[in-house]
């Protein structure tokens, strides 16, 4: 069977995976099941890409990325229920080869970053330099963080804001690795300075 992300998109249409504080407040017992399902979907996408060689450089995969980003954005890019906080393994170990591992280790968002990396790698040999740069920047814009975190309000290493910070920095590390140009590195550093308020 060839690449068919349309099937995955159809399955995502049948259940509400984005957060809604007004609705979720009365569904506390089912939230952990929803988050487990999100992780399952992202993990299966990685398996389809790695083991079944599904492509991640077409219009359907772009639609899939946008749908998954909507889910993570609704969670404010924080970890899902029950996930352990921390930087992505490729950041902790300073080893980009870990992005190519098919193991579904780490949080759902970190697995999603592996899919982003795989898409960029698949596009590289098929596009001209200018086309690759344009499409990769558009892809990375999906996970580039926005907004500011007020670190003075942190209360513990498990504070939700700190969990978001881990994921933001991991996204920026991925962006630097994929587009290792002076301009992009400077842009990512400026984003870090904008995101963290030490006041």
N, C-alpha and C positions, 0 to 999 in steps of 0.2 A: 504494500500500500504506500502510495506516495504522500508527500507532505499535504496535510489537510487540517490546518489550524481552524478552518471554518467549523469543524466538528467540536473543537474545544470551545470556541466562541458560543456555539449553540448550548453547550452544557452550562456555560456561565450565565446564560440568559434565564435559566430556570430557577435560580436561587439568588436572594439578595445577599451580596457579600460586602458591600460598602457599609460603613458604620452610619448609624442614625441615632444620636443620643436620646431623642425623644422616644423612639421605639425600643431601643436597646435597653433602656432602664428597666423595662418590665420583662426582659428576656434574659436575665443574667445567667440562668442555668444552661441556656442553649448557645451562649456566646463562645464558650470553649469549643463546642462542636463546630461552630461556623469557622473559627480560626484554624482548627485542625483540618477542615475541608480546604481552606485556602492554601495551607501548606501542602496538602496532598496534590492539589491542582498544579501548583508551581513545580513540585517535585516530579510529577508525571510529565510536565512539559520538558524538563531537563532530560528525562529518560528518553522521550521521543526524539529529542535533538541528538543525544549522544549515541543511543543504541540503534535507533531506527533511522538516523540520518535525515531527520526532517530539517528543511531549510528554515533559516530565520532572517532571510533578506528579501522577502516579498511583501506585497500589500497586506496579505492576510496576517502575517506575523507582526506587521506594524500595528494592525488593529488589535491583535492580542496584547501587545505591549501596552497600548493605550488603555485597554480594559484592566490589565493588571495594575497599572500605575494608578488608575482611579481607585482601586481597592486599597492600595498602600497609602495613597494620599488621604483617603478618608480615615485611616489609622494614624495620620500625621507622621507617617514613615517610622513609627515606633514598632517595636517587636510585637508579635502576636502573643496571645495568652500562652503561658507556660514556656516560652522560649528564653534561653539564657542570654543575658546581655553581654556585649563585647564587640570588639572590632572584628571585621571579616578576617578569616584565617590568612588570606593573602597579604593583608596589612600587618597582622601580628607577626607573621613569619618573614615578611619582606620577600615573598616568593610568588611572583605572578603565575608560575606554573600551576599553583593551586586553583586558579580560575578555570583550568582545563580539566580538572578532576570531575568525574561523573558522580562522585559520592554526594548524596543529599545531606551534607553536613551543614551545620550552622542554621541560622534563622531563615524563614521563607524569603525575606528581603535579600539576604546574601545569596540564596539560590537564584533569585531573580537577577542579581548582578551578574551571575555566571551566564545567564541567558543573554543579557545585554552584551557581554564580552564575546560570546559565541557569534552573535549577529554581526558585530563589528569585524570579527576575524573572517567570517564568510564573505562579507562585502569586499574586503581588501583586494583580493586577486581579480575580481570581476569588474571593477570600476576604475575610471581614470582617477588621478590624484585629486583633482578638483571635485569630482562627483563623490568620491569617498569622503573627503573632508566635509562637504555639505551634508551628506546623509548621516554621517557619524555625529556631527554636531547636533543635528535634529534628534537623533536617537538618544544622545547623552542628555539633551535638555529635558527629557522625561524624568530623569532621576537627579538632576542637579538641584540641590536644596535652595529654598528661599525662606526669608523670614529670619528673625533673630531669636536666640535663646538667651534668657537672662540667667546667667550662672549663679548670681547671688542668691537666687531663690532655691537652689538645690539643697535637698535635705539629706540625701543618702545616695550611695552608688546605684541604688535601684530606682531613683527618681525617674519618672517618665521622660523628663527633658533630657537627662543624661543618656537614656536609651536612644532617643532621637539623634543626639549628637554623635553617638557611635555610627549610626547608619549614614548620617550626613557626611562624616569624614571618610567613611568607606566608599561612598559614591564619588567623592572628589578624588580619592586615590585611584579609583578605576578610571575616571575621566583623564587623569594625568597619564596613566599607563597607556591608554588607548591612543591619546593624542599628545605625544611627548614633544611638544614644541614650546619654545620660550613664552610665546604669547598665551598659550593655553595654561601653562603652569602658573604664570603671573595672574591670570584670570581666576584660577582656582584658589590661589593664595588670598587674593582680594575677597573672594567669596567667604573664605574662612574668617577673615577679619570682620566682615559684615555680619556673619551669623552669630558670633560669640560676643556677648556683652558682659564684660567683667565688672561692670559698675555695681 
